[in-house]
Amino acid sequence: MVGWGAVLGLVFAGPLLEPPVPTLLLIAALVLIVGVVLVCAFGVVHEAEHLAHRLGDPYGSLVLTLSIVLIEVVLISAVMLGPGEHTTIARDSVMAVSMIILNAVIGLSVLVGAIKHGNLGHNRTGTSSYLALIVVLVSLAFALPTLIGRDGSFTPGQAIPIVVLTLALYAFFLYRQMGRQADDFREVDQRFAADTATRGSGAAVQSRRNVTQVIAEHRTEILLRITLLIVTVVPIVLLSHDMATLLDDGLDRVGAPVALSGILIAMIVFLPESITSVRAALQGEIQRVSNLCHGALVSTVGLTIPAVLIIGALTGQAVVLGESPANLLFLGVTLMLSVTTLASKKVTAMHGAAHLVVFAVYGIAVFS
């Protein structure tokens, strides 16, 4: 109710927020939006945690991930279909999401989890599957158009096979994750694997129990929680979209870099997932952190890139995906660090600290 009330309030207050907005009004509007987003974010986390413990992983984490990512894809698509030129919106958004998820969120989660519980064991088969897809999808999205494309964009003949291959790989991943490889995405650390099944509200649910049986027994509760989760996620994305205009105005006044706006918006949109990941780490559920973070990035790239390429082909817009050499370096370092971190049987606080340093340097580069 708070989230949707704020969305309606901004609709009616639209004329007052047309640029140039008075400085005090601009600050007040941004503070109000961020406050409402935080309220909604904790509501999303509440429903997501109940679903995760009711359904078990990877299904519970997948519900939260797809809810946020699908709405983010719709938001980017709506911007592309709107007035004006938005040739780099997909590249800038996905790049920001990649650095935030792979370095900031995972780094903080691993750091606090390892400090509280010591070194944490994770399911290396599952995390390796995530990273295999991330390496391929990110390379196709950002590096390949720089090398074989035209001015950072795929030609029509190149875009079609890229869309088909990306969607096919993502669909096959979901099919395996929710089917025969579901066990590869569950907790393996014996200190927490047993607790995961019984933590939360309601009766105990065994983590390896057939998910169809759980859905059949708790259909009403699950459907209600999924509905509440989606209804609470939508205002976050809508408010973030409105906040983008205000942020651009405010950052322009203080001379901040344009890329900072995309980073802040991405952080707000993925705030519920970030909070859930850190709380999972504090409970020792490091595999759930991987499911949330790596799963979110796989879904973001696997759905966003095909969507914007299809829209670009239908509308005749150029879709610039090729990244700058500096950002390609950051992506390369991040992917190598991720592989190094998750190649070990257990993740440590040092791994988390290394990821956070990479994100800090990325932030410095944005202001350079």
C-alpha positions in Angstrom: 0.0 0.0 0.0 2.8 2.4 0.8 4.6 1.6 -2.5 1.6 1.9 -4.7 0.5 5.1 -2.8 3.8 6.6 -3.6 3.5 5.6 -7.3 0.1 7.3 -7.5 1.4 10.3 -5.7 4.2 10.8 -8.2 1.7 10.5 -11.0 -0.3 13.4 -9.6 2.8 15.4 -8.7 4.2 14.9 -12.2 3.9 18.6 -13.2 5.7 19.7 -10.1 8.7 17.4 -10.8 9.2 18.6 -14.4 12.9 19.8 -14.8 14.2 22.1 -13.6 13.0 21.1 -10.1 13.8 23.4 -7.2 16.7 22.0 -5.2 14.8 21.5 -1.9 11.9 19.8 -3.7 14.4 17.6 -5.6 16.1 16.5 -2.4 12.7 15.9 -0.6 11.4 13.8 -3.5 14.5 11.7 -3.7 14.5 11.1 0.1 10.8 10.1 0.0 11.3 7.7 -2.9 14.3 6.0 -1.3 12.4 5.6 1.9 9.4 4.0 0.2 11.7 1.7 -1.7 13.3 0.6 1.5 9.9 -0.2 3.0 8.9 -2.2 -0.1 12.3 -3.9 -0.2 11.9 -5.4 3.3 8.4 -6.5 2.4 9.8 -8.3 -0.7 12.5 -9.9 1.5 9.9 -11.1 4.0 7.9 -12.9 1.3 11.0 -14.2 -0.5 12.4 -15.8 2.7 9.2 -17.6 3.4 8.9 -18.9 -0.1 12.6 -20.0 -0.1 12.2 -22.0 3.1 8.8 -23.4 2.0 9.9 -24.5 -1.5 13.5 -25.1 -0.8 16.3 -24.1 -3.2 16.8 -23.5 -6.0 13.0 -22.9 -6.5 12.5 -20.4 -3.7 15.5 -18.2 -4.8 14.4 -18.5 -8.4 11.0 -16.9 -7.7 12.6 -13.8 -6.2 15.2 -13.6 -9.0 12.8 -13.9 -11.9 10.3 -11.5 -10.3 12.9 -8.7 -10.1 14.7 -9.5 -13.4 11.5 -9.8 -15.5 10.3 -6.4 -14.3 13.7 -4.9 -14.9 13.6 -6.3 -18.5 10.1 -4.8 -19.0 11.3 -1.4 -17.7 14.3 -1.3 -20.1 12.1 -2.4 -23.0 9.6 0.3 -22.1 12.3 3.0 -22.1 13.6 1.8 -25.5 10.1 1.9 -27.0 9.5 5.4 -25.6 10.6 8.7 -27.1 14.2 9.7 -27.4 17.4 7.8 -28.1 18.4 5.1 -25.7 21.1 3.2 -27.6 23.2 2.3 -24.6 20.6 1.8 -21.8 20.9 -2.0 -21.9 24.7 -2.0 -21.9 24.9 0.5 -19.1 22.2 -1.2 -17.0 23.6 -4.7 -17.3 27.2 -3.6 -16.7 26.1 -1.9 -13.5 24.2 -4.9 -12.4 27.1 -7.2 -13.2 29.6 -5.2 -11.0 27.1 -4.7 -8.2 26.1 -8.4 -8.0 29.4 -10.1 -8.6 31.5 -7.7 -6.5 29.5 -5.6 -4.0 26.7 -8.0 -3.0 28.7 -11.3 -3.2 31.7 -9.6 -1.6 29.7 -8.3 1.3 27.8 -11.5 1.8 30.9 -13.7 1.8 32.7 -11.3 4.1 30.0 -11.1 6.8 29.1 -14.8 6.5 32.7 -16.0 6.8 33.4 -13.6 9.7 30.3 -14.9 11.6 30.5 -18.6 10.8 34.1 -19.2 9.6 34.9 -20.6 6.2 31.7 -21.7 4.4 31.3 -24.7 2.1 29.3 -24.3 -1.1 28.1 -26.6 -3.9 30.9 -26.3 -6.4 29.0 -28.0 -9.2 26.1 -25.5 -9.0 28.3 -22.4 -8.7 30.5 -23.7 -11.6 27.3 -24.0 -13.7 26.4 -20.4 -13.0 29.9 -19.1 -13.8 30.0 -21.1 -17.0 26.9 -19.3 -18.2 28.0 -15.9 -16.9 31.3 -16.1 -18.8 29.7 -17.0 -22.1 26.7 -14.6 -21.8 28.8 -11.6 -20.7 31.3 -12.3 -23.5 28.6 -12.5 -26.1 26.9 -9.3 -24.8 29.9 -7.0 -24.2 33.1 -8.2 -25.8 31.9 -9.8 -29.1 30.1 -6.7 -30.5 33.3 -4.7 -29.9 35.3 -7.2 -32.0 32.9 -8.2 -34.8 30.1 -5.7 -34.6 29.7 -2.2 -36.2 30.4 0.7 -33.8 29.7 -1.5 -30.8 26.4 -2.9 -32.3 25.6 -6.3 -33.8 24.6 -6.3 -37.5 21.1 -7.7 -38.2 22.8 -10.9 -39.5 24.8 -11.3 -36.2 22.0 -10.3 -33.9 19.6 -13.1 -34.9 21.9 -16.0 -34.0 23.0 -14.3 -30.8 19.4 -14.0 -29.7 18.6 -17.6 -30.5 21.8 -18.9 -28.8 21.4 -16.8 -25.7 17.7 -17.8 -25.2 18.4 -21.5 -25.9 21.3 -21.6 -23.4 19.2 -19.8 -20.7 16.2 -22.0 -21.3 18.4 -25.2 -21.1 19.9 -23.8 -17.8 16.4 -23.3 -16.3 15.3 -26.8 -17.5 18.3 -28.5 -15.8 18.3 -26.3 -12.7 14.6 -27.1 -11.9 15.0 -30.7 -13.0 17.8 -33.3 -12.7 20.4 -30.8 -11.5 18.3 -29.3 -8.7 20.5 -30.9 -6.1 23.5 -29.0 -7.4 22.0 -25.8 -6.1 21.3 -26.8 -2.5 23.4 -26.3 0.6 26.2 -28.8 1.2 27.7 -27.3 4.4 26.5 -29.8 7.0 26.4 -27.1 9.7 23.5 -25.3 7.9 22.1 -27.8 5.4 19.9 -29.5 8.0 18.7 -26.2 9.5 17.7 -24.8 6.2 14.9 -27.3 5.9 13.2 -26.4 9.1 14.0 -22.7 9.5 11.1 -20.3 8.9 7.4 -20.4 9.6 5.0 -23.4 9.3 5.8 -27.1 9.4 9.2 -28.5 8.5 10.0 -28.9 4.8 12.8 -31.2 3.8 15.1 -29.5 1.3 15.2 -32.6 -1.0 11.5 -33.1 -0.9 9.7 -33.2 -4.2 8.6 -29.6 -4.9 5.4 -30.7 -6.6 4.3 -32.3 -3.3 5.1 -29.1 -1.4 3.1 -27.0 -3.9 0.2 -29.4 -3.8 0.0 -29.2 0.1 0.6 -25.4 0.4 -0.8 -24.1 -2.9 -2.9 -21.3 -1.4 0.0 -20.0 0.8 2.5 -20.2 -2.0 0.3 -18.4 -4.6 -0.6 -15.7 -2.1 3.1 -15.1 -1.2 4.1 -15.0 -4.9 1.4 -12.5 -5.6 2.4 -10.3 -2.7 6.0 -10.5 -3.7 5.3 -9.4 -7.3 2.9 -6.7 -6.1 5.5 -5.3 -3.8 8.4 -5.5 -6.4 6.6 -3.5 -9.1 6.5 -0.2 -7.1 10.3 -0.5 -6.5 10.9 -0.6 -10.2 8.4 2.1 -11.1 9.7 4.4 -8.4 13.3 3.7 -9.6 12.3 4.7 -13.1 10.9 8.0 -11.8 13.9 8.5 -9.6 16.2 8.2 -12.7 15.0 11.6 -14.0 15.4 13.3 -10.7 18.9 11.7 -10.2 20.0 12.8 -13.7 19.0 16.3 -12.8 20.6 16.3 -9.4 23.9 14.7 -10.6 24.1 17.1 -13.5 23.9 20.0 -11.1 26.8 18.7 -9.0 28.9 17.6 -12.0 28.8 13.9 -11.2 29.4 11.3 -14.0 26.5 10.1 -16.0 27.3 6.5 -15.3 26.7 7.0 -11.6 22.9 7.3 -12.2 22.7 3.9 -13.8 24.7 2.4 -10.9 22.4 3.9 -8.2 19.3 2.8 -10.1 20.6 -0.8 -10.4 21.4 -0.8 -6.7 17.9 0.3 -5.8 16.2 -2.2 -8.2 18.2 -5.1 -6.8 18.0 -4.0 -3.2 15.6 -6.7 -2.1 17.8 -9.4 -3.6 20.9 -7.8 -2.0 19.3 -7.7 1.5 18.1 -11.3 1.1 21.6 -12.4 0.1 23.3 -10.7 3.1 20.7 -12.2 5.5 21.2 -15.6 3.9 25.0 -15.3 4.5 24.5 -14.3 8.1 22.5 -17.6 8.5 25.3 -19.5 6.9 23.4 -20.3 3.6 26.2 -19.5 1.2 24.7 -21.6 -1.6 21.6 -19.6 -1.4 23.7 -16.4 -1.8 25.1 -18.0 -5.0 21.6 -18.9 -6.2 20.3 -15.4 -5.6 23.3 -13.4 -7.0 24.6 -15.6 -9.8 21.1 -16.6 -10.8 20.1 -13.0 -11.0 23.0 -12.1 -13.3 22.4 -15.1 -15.5 18.7 -14.1 -15.8 19.5 -10.5 -16.4 21.9 -11.1 -19.2 20.0 -14.0 -20.6 16.7 -12.1 -20.9 17.8 -8.4 -21.3 20.1 -8.8 -24.3 17.7 -10.8 -26.4 14.9 -8.4 -25.5 16.7 -5.3 -26.5 18.1 -6.8 -29.7 14.6 -7.9 -30.8 13.2 -4.4 -30.0 16.1 -2.8 -31.9 15.5 -5.0 -34.9 11.7 -4.3 -34.9 12.1 -0.5 -34.4 15.3 0.1 -36.4 17.1 1.4 -33.4 20.8 0.9 -32.9 21.6 -1.1 -29.8 25.1 -0.4 -28.6 26.4 -3.3 -26.5 30.2 -3.0 -27.0 31.9 -1.9 -23.8 34.9 0.4 -23.3 38.4 -1.2 -22.7 38.3 -0.1 -19.1 35.0 -1.8 -18.4 36.0 -4.9 -20.3 39.1 -5.1 -18.0 36.9 -4.8 -14.9 34.6 -7.6 -16.2 37.6 -9.8 -17.0 39.1 -9.3 -13.5 35.7 -9.8 -11.9 35.1 -13.1 -13.8 38.6 -14.4 -13.0 38.2 -13.5 -9.3 34.7 -15.2 -9.2 36.2 -18.4 -10.7 39.0 -18.3 -8.2 36.7 -17.6 -5.3 34.3 -20.4 -6.1 36.9 -23.0 -7.3 37.8 -23.6 -3.6 35.8 -25.9 -1.5 35.1 -23.1 1.0 34.8 -19.4 0.7 36.6 -17.2 3.2 36.5 -13.6 4.4 39.5 -12.8 2.2 37.5 -13.7 -0.9 34.8 -11.3 0.1 37.3 -8.5 0.8 38.9 -9.0 -2.6 35.5 -8.6 -4.4 34.7 -5.5 -2.4 38.1 -3.9 -3.4 37.3 -4.6 -7.1 34.0 -2.8 -6.7 35.6 0.1 -4.9 38.1 0.5 -7.7 35.3 0.3 -10.2 33.6 3.2 -8.3 36.8 5.2 -8.5 37.0 4.6 -12.3 33.5 5.9 -12.7 34.5 9.2 -11.3 37.7 9.4 -13.3 
